[in-house]
Amino acid sequence: MGSCFTSCMVSQEDDITQSRTVDIIHKGQHRMIYKCLSGNTELSCKTIQTNRTWQKEAEALRRIKELSLAGPELINIHATEKIVYIYYKFIPGIDLFAYREANVTTEIQASIVAKQLVKNILELHNNYIWHLDIKLENIICRNGNVSDLVLIDFGHALISHDSTKMFCNSKGTPGYAAPELFQNYCSEASDVWSLGVVIYTFLFGKYPVIMKNNQISVPKSSDNVFLNCSSHAKEFILGCLKISPMERSSLKDLSEMEWICN
């Protein structure tokens, strides 16, 4: 298979063997992410085995680039017989999980994170992109700045013109994935659930959802953990973490909540 998306080329035959590898950013079972150089340009290169699903990620990244949406800036996709190489501009910084591990986080910071994520996810949804794997590790603090966030890794993303419900094989990441993903369907509200998990975890340092005997336990308004935050923060989080997708706050509703408007 030849190179595709030729308007986004680094070079006609650019792959990881011709770019100089600087570091391994992530090592997974089926995917690797490298930091590399093409000339003087710092890039990230994600390699995926061709027998794995990659076309939907490529479509999402191309759409993000064409519409100038917030997210990784696609440079090139090059497919060989066994490996697909996805190149995008390197984003300097650390992920939100590492940031929280290294810092004492505050409610003000959590509201700043929430405001940015609501804006970015709403922009994606308005352009028919569902991320479906939003988690602390997939949010980069550019240059270590929690006020400048970039949502990355669209490996589970879907392009959908139906905001309500769609068949889905993606299971996202345990701990962050919405309950409906385990029933093989998803919607815009699936990203809202994951957003709630991110904000709860960033603020309190633990996951909000407990699975026991195949039953999901979600936070309640009376939980002691909410004594450590404002009523506005609690309202935001609980609005995201409803078992039923139909009962969750919409991104538009979240964008108008006092917690992130002030």
C-alpha positions in Angstrom: 0.0 0.0 0.0 1.4 3.4 -0.9 1.4 6.7 1.0 -1.9 8.5 1.5 -3.0 12.0 2.3 -0.3 13.3 0.0 -1.1 17.0 0.8 0.3 16.3 4.3 3.6 14.7 3.3 7.0 15.1 5.0 8.6 13.3 2.0 7.4 10.8 -0.5 8.9 7.8 1.3 9.1 9.1 4.9 9.0 6.4 7.5 10.6 5.7 10.9 13.8 4.3 9.3 14.4 7.5 7.4 13.6 9.9 10.2 16.1 10.0 13.1 14.5 8.5 16.2 15.2 10.5 19.4 13.1 8.7 22.0 10.3 6.2 22.6 7.3 8.1 24.0 5.0 5.1 24.5 5.4 1.4 24.0 2.2 -0.7 23.7 1.4 -4.2 22.6 0.3 -3.2 19.1 1.3 0.5 18.9 4.5 2.4 19.5 5.0 6.2 19.6 8.4 7.7 18.9 9.8 11.2 19.0 11.8 11.7 15.9 13.4 14.4 13.7 12.8 15.1 10.0 15.4 17.7 9.2 15.1 20.1 12.1 11.4 19.4 12.7 10.4 17.5 15.8 7.7 15.0 15.1 5.8 12.2 16.9 5.5 9.0 14.9 2.8 6.5 15.9 3.4 3.0 14.4 0.5 0.6 14.1 0.4 -2.9 12.7 -1.6 -3.0 9.4 -3.8 -5.8 10.8 -5.0 -3.4 13.5 -7.7 -0.8 13.0 -6.1 2.5 12.0 -8.3 4.0 9.3 -10.7 5.8 11.7 -7.9 7.4 13.6 -6.4 8.6 10.3 -9.8 10.0 9.2 -10.2 11.8 12.5 -6.7 13.3 12.4 -7.2 14.4 8.8 -10.5 16.1 9.7 -8.9 17.9 12.7 -6.2 19.2 10.4 -8.5 20.3 7.5 -10.8 22.1 9.9 -8.0 23.5 12.1 -9.5 21.9 15.3 -7.7 21.6 18.6 -5.6 18.4 18.5 -2.5 16.8 17.1 -1.4 18.4 13.8 -1.2 15.6 11.2 1.9 15.8 8.9 1.8 12.5 7.0 0.5 8.9 7.0 2.6 6.3 5.3 1.6 2.7 5.0 3.8 -0.2 4.2 2.8 -3.9 4.0 3.2 -4.5 7.7 3.3 -1.1 9.5 1.4 2.2 9.3 3.3 5.3 10.3 1.3 8.3 11.5 3.3 11.5 11.8 2.2 14.6 13.6 3.9 17.6 15.1 5.5 16.8 18.4 3.8 18.4 21.4 6.3 19.3 24.1 5.0 18.8 27.7 3.7 16.1 30.0 0.4 14.3 30.2 -2.2 15.3 32.8 -1.6 12.1 34.8 2.1 12.9 35.2 1.2 16.5 36.0 -1.0 15.4 38.8 1.5 13.0 40.2 4.1 15.8 40.3 1.9 18.6 41.7 -0.6 19.4 44.4 -3.7 20.2 42.3 -6.4 22.7 43.3 -10.1 23.2 42.4 -9.2 26.3 40.5 -6.8 24.2 38.3 -9.5 21.5 37.9 -12.0 24.2 36.7 -9.4 25.5 34.2 -8.9 21.9 32.9 -12.6 21.3 32.7 -13.3 24.6 30.8 -10.6 23.7 28.2 -11.8 20.1 27.7 -15.4 21.1 27.4 -14.5 23.6 24.7 -12.3 21.2 22.8 -14.6 18.2 23.0 -17.6 20.3 22.0 -15.6 21.6 19.0 -14.9 18.0 18.0 -18.5 16.9 18.5 -19.7 19.8 16.4 -17.5 18.4 13.6 -18.8 14.8 14.1 -15.7 13.4 15.9 -16.2 11.4 19.1 -12.9 10.7 20.9 -14.1 7.7 23.0 -10.8 7.3 25.0 -10.5 10.5 27.0 -8.3 10.0 30.0 -5.5 11.8 32.0 -2.8 10.1 29.9 -4.4 11.3 26.6 -4.3 15.0 27.6 -1.0 16.8 27.2 -0.1 20.0 29.2 1.8 21.8 26.5 5.2 22.9 28.0 3.9 21.6 31.4 1.2 24.3 31.5 -2.1 23.1 32.8 -3.7 26.1 31.1 -2.7 24.9 27.6 -4.1 21.4 27.0 -4.1 19.2 23.9 -6.2 16.1 23.6 -4.3 13.3 21.8 -4.6 9.6 20.7 -7.6 9.3 18.5 -7.1 5.5 18.1 -10.7 4.8 19.4 -12.3 7.8 17.6 -15.4 7.6 15.4 -16.8 10.0 12.9 -20.6 10.1 13.4 -23.4 12.3 12.2 -25.8 10.8 14.7 -25.4 12.4 18.1 -27.6 9.9 19.9 -26.4 6.3 19.5 -24.1 4.2 17.4 -22.8 0.6 17.3 -19.2 0.6 18.7 -16.5 -2.0 19.1 -14.3 0.3 21.2 -14.1 -0.3 24.9 -11.9 2.7 25.6 -9.8 2.4 28.8 -11.2 0.7 31.9 -11.8 3.2 34.7 -12.6 5.9 32.1 -14.9 4.2 29.6 -18.6 4.9 29.8 -20.9 1.9 30.8 -22.6 1.8 27.4 -19.3 1.0 25.6 -19.4 -2.4 27.3 -22.7 -3.0 25.6 -21.2 -2.2 22.2 -22.8 1.2 21.7 -21.7 4.8 22.2 -22.8 8.4 21.7 -21.6 11.9 22.3 -22.5 11.4 26.0 -19.8 8.7 26.2 -17.1 11.4 26.1 -19.0 13.3 28.7 -18.7 10.4 31.1 -15.0 10.1 30.5 -14.7 13.9 31.1 -16.3 13.5 34.5 -13.9 10.7 35.4 -10.9 12.9 34.3 -12.1 15.9 36.4 -12.9 13.8 39.5 -9.6 12.0 39.3 -7.6 15.2 38.7 -9.3 16.8 41.7 -9.4 14.0 44.2 -6.6 11.6 43.1 -8.8 8.5 42.8 -11.2 7.0 40.3 -14.9 7.7 40.9 -16.4 4.5 39.6 -16.4 1.2 41.3 -17.3 -2.1 39.6 -18.5 -4.9 41.9 -20.4 -8.0 40.9 -20.9 -6.5 37.4 -22.6 -3.5 39.0 -21.4 0.0 38.6 -21.3 2.3 41.6 -21.1 6.0 40.8 -20.5 9.0 43.2 -23.4 10.3 45.1 -24.1 13.9 46.2 -23.7 12.8 49.9 -20.2 11.3 49.4 -17.7 12.7 51.9 -15.2 13.4 49.1 -17.4 16.3 48.0 -16.8 18.1 51.3 -13.5 19.0 49.8 -14.8 21.0 46.9 -17.5 23.6 46.0 -21.1 22.8 45.2 -20.4 24.0 41.7 -17.6 21.5 41.2 -19.8 18.7 42.5 -22.7 19.7 40.2 -20.3 19.5 37.2 -18.9 16.1 38.1 -22.2 14.5 39.0 -23.8 15.8 35.8 -21.2 13.8 33.8 -21.3 10.6 35.8 -24.9 9.3 35.2 -25.3 5.7 34.3 -27.8 6.5 31.6 -26.3 8.5 28.7 -29.7 10.4 28.4 -29.4 11.7 31.9 -25.9 13.1 31.6 -25.3 16.8 31.2 -24.8 17.8 27.6 -21.5 19.6 26.7 -23.5 22.7 26.0 -25.0 22.5 29.5 -21.6 22.0 31.0 -20.2 25.0 29.1 -22.7 27.2 30.8 -22.2 25.9 34.3 -21.0 28.6 36.8 -18.0 26.5 37.8 -16.3 27.0 34.5 -17.8 30.3 33.5 -16.3 32.3 36.3 
